[in-house]
Amino acid sequence: MFTGIVTGQGTIEAIESFPEQDLAVLTLRAPGHTENLGLGGSLAVNGVCLTATELDGETLKVDVMGETLRRTTTGELTTGISVNLERCTQAGARLDGHVVQGHVDTVGEVLGREDHGQWTTFRISIDDAYAPLTAEKGSIALDGISLTITGVSPATSTGGHWVEVGIIPITLAETTMGSRQIGDKINIEVDVLAKYVARLNEFGGQK
């Protein structure tokens, strides 16, 4: 489990693709995030929970299966790009963000960015299937960052659904959101509590 409080950025150093195995192997430099990680340890990379398969100082390798490559932006990463990092949460630690599983639901696109001096508004598209799981003042994870939703598209929207978030300067500076522009793709994980409620409602009329 994670909290969506990004603790640093890493760099993609190499990408190996194995199409016959429906797999990719990423080599990632992650300063400050490998100490006591251990093989099999979890690290959120742009909000995607990945497992360390090799460790060498501040560099690690992770295997990324086809499902993850297709459902997240991981399949579009290139060498040299910066990514958000977060170690998994220790039991008893302060929960500064919200419950984030590292299980990305869908990929959205930056539809708008508006700077307001001391904060910046982003509008992000969201798949119609996940729009009902978002609410104004609710929580959402964008590229692994725990954020509060400041606006949502109307339920009756016919032009595609979206969410808006407001981001303060320190978050822009310490995460990849500072470089995000219109057209960029972003990993989205909706609130896990909303997913469970929706699933329970699907069975509500059954006996």
N, C-alpha and C positions, 0 to 999 in steps of 0.2 A: 504494500500500500504506500501511496505517496500523498503529499499535501498540496502539490501544485506551487510550492515555493521554490522557484529555481535557485540553485545554489552556485551556479557558474555556467560557463560555456566551454564547450570542447570543439575540436576540429576533426573533420573526417580526413584521415590520411591516406586511406586506400579502400577500394571497393573491388571485391572479387565476385564475379557472377558465375553461377553454376546452373544454367537453364535446365539441364537434364535432371537435376535434383530439385528444381523449383526452389532455389536457395541462393542467398547472397551472404557474403562474409564481409563485415565492415571492420576496418582498423580505425580506432578512435583514440585520439590523444585527449585525455581528460584530467588536466591538472587539478589536484586536490580531491579527486573523487575515487581513487583506486586504493588508498590506504585501508587495509582490513576488509577490502571488498571480497577477495577470495573467489576461486573458480565456482561458478554457479550463482554468484551474487547478482542481484538485480540493480539495474541503473535505468532511469527514465531518460530517453534521448528524444527530445522534441515531443515529450509526452508519451512515447512508446516504451513500454517496459521490455527491456532486453536483458539477456543473460550473458555474463562474462564467460567466454570459453578459453581464452588465453590472456595472460597478464604479463607485462614487462614494464616495470616501473610505472610511469604515468600513462602508458599505452595499453589498450586492451583490444581484444577481438570479440565480436558478437556474431552469432548466426541469426539471419533473418529469413524466416520461411516465407513461402509464396503468398500465403494469406495476408501476412503483415505487409509485404511489398505492395500488394494490390489495394489494401484497405487504408493505407496511410501514405504520407509523403515520403516515407523511407526509400521507396523505389525510385524516387526522383533526386535523391541526394547526389552530390558530386564532390570530388576531392577538393579540399581547401575550404569547404563551407563550414560555417559555425553552427553549432546546435546547442539547444538548452539542455542542461543536465540537472538531475536530482537523484540523490541516493534514497533508498527506501526508508520509511519512517520507523524509528525504534519505538518499541512499546513504552508507553509512559511519556513520550516526547510531546511537546506543545504542538497542538494542531492549529497552525496559523492560517492555513488556507481552508480547503475542504477535502473530503475524502475523494482521492483520485486513484483509480486502479491502474492506470497505465494501459488501459484497453481502449484504444481509439475507436470511436464509433463510425466516423465519417470524415471526409475531407471537405473543407469549405474554401471559398475564394474571397480575398479582400475586395469588397465592392466600393469602399470609400474610406478615406482617411482625412480627418479634419483636425488640424492643430489649433488649440485654444490657449496657447501660452504655457499655462501650468498643467495642462492635461491634454490628451489627444483622444479623439473618438474614432473607433474603427467599426465599420459595418462589414459583417462577414456573412456570406451566404451559408445556408444550412439545408441539408436534404429534407424534403417534405416529411419523410418518415420520422425525423428526429425533432422537427420544429415543435410538436406538441409537448416535448419533454423539456422545453425551455420556458422560463418565465421572468418577467421583469423583477429585478433584485434577487434573482436566483443565481446559482453558481454554474460556471462552465470552465472547462480547461481548454485553452487554445495553445497548441504546441507545448503542452505540459504546464502552462501558467494558470494558476487559479485566479479567475477574474469574476467580477460581479456584472451581471447583465443589466444594462441601463435602458435597453429598449428592445422590443421584438416586433416582428411583422404581424399584421392582423391575421387572425385565424382564417379569415376569408380571402386572404391574399391570393391573387391569380398570377402574379408576376414573379413568383419564386419567393421563398421564405428567407429571412435573415435575422441575425441578432446584432445588437450593438453593445460595445463595451467601452468604458472610459479608462485610460491608462495614464498613470502619473509618470513624471520624468525619470524617477529612479528605476522603475520597471522597464521603461524604454531603453535606458542605458545599460541595464544589467541582463537583459534578455535579447533574443533575436527580434522582438517586436519593433525595436527601434529602426530596423532596416526594412520592415515590411512595407510594401507599396501595393497599389491597386493591381489586381491580377495575380498576386502571389497566392499560393496554396497553403492552407493551414490545417493541422490536425485538430479535430474536435472530439472531446469526450464530454458528453452531457452528464448531468448529475446522476450518479448511480441510484440514489433514492427514487428519482423520478422514473427510472427504468423499471425498478421493482414494482412501484405502484401501478404503472401501466400494464405490466405483465399480470399482476394480481387481478386487475380489472378485466383482463381478457377471460379470466376464469370465473368472474363474478356471477355470471348467470347460470353456471353449471352446478349440478348437484351430484 
